[in-house]
Amino acid sequence: MLEATAAVRYSTGEGDQESQIKAQLESSRLLEKMADINAKRKEMSAGLNRLLGRSGNISIGKVVSLPIVSLTQEELGKSEELALVNAPSVLIKSYAVKAAKYRLESADLDFWPDFFVGAGIGYDNNYEPMALVSFGITLPLWQNVKQKPLKRAANLKVGESEKLLEEAKLAVSSEITNLIARWKRDQEQVVIYLKFHCF
């Protein structure tokens, strides 16, 4: 409307061209801001859908009212604990630690001798049937070449998997702390908006 008014005044000789150009620039700035706001809205909508476990294409309607949501300090503390229990990355890494520990146990068992028993039926030189029974023991005589390197590798794998689990827990804890900080900021802004709306 301002641009149209400036154009009419300029065409009738009552205004200068500078006013019309300023109005056009301001109009283009507003359109740019609106495009930025729409892009930010879509980004936030995708983030909310991710947190709710929904498809990113589901649109979130316009906010009609801003309810004040209160969480106690105890509930905020439990949110981190709950996230650590249910985070897929932490769950996968914890099972990787268990698997590495099982491999270490298996490597320890290789240091013990193995006993075996066998039975079968055969024929002698006269083609007479006979029963065969065998007993045996396998001794780990080559420990330095086979068993000890396998145990060292399994031990290192346990340490690596435990560090990866700790990293996953720290990442989840950091994300929860970030989300709680953003939530508190948003709640403060809701209060400000409600006060402003009352005026």
Residue pairs with C-beta under 8 A, 6 or more apart in sequence:
2 23
2 26
2 27
3 20
3 23
3 24
3 27
5 23
6 15
6 19
6 20
6 22
6 23
7 20
9 15
9 19
10 16
10 17
10 19
10 20
45 56
45 58
45 59
45 60
46 56
48 60
49 55
49 56
49 58
49 60
50 56
66 190
66 193
66 194
68 187
68 190
68 191
68 194
69 187
71 79
71 183
76 180
79 176
79 180
80 172
80 173
80 176
80 177
83 172
83 173
83 175
83 176
84 90
84 169
84 172
84 173
87 168
87 172
89 168
89 171
89 172
90 165
90 168
90 169
90 172
92 168
93 161
93 164
93 165
93 167
93 168
94 165
96 161
96 164
96 165
97 158
97 161
97 162
97 165
99 161
100 154
100 157
100 158
100 160
100 161
100 162
101 158
103 154
103 157
103 158
104 151
104 154
104 155
104 157
104 158
106 154
107 147
107 150
107 151
107 153
107 154
108 151
110 140
110 146
110 147
110 150
110 151
111 140
111 143
111 147
111 151
112 140
113 137
113 138
113 139
113 140
114 137
114 138
115 135
115 136
115 137
115 138
116 135
116 136
116 137
116 138
117 133
117 134
117 135
117 136
118 132
118 133
118 134
118 135
118 136
119 131
119 132
119 133
119 134
120 131
120 132
121 129
121 130
121 131
121 132
122 129
122 130
122 131
122 132
123 129
123 130
124 130
140 146
140 147
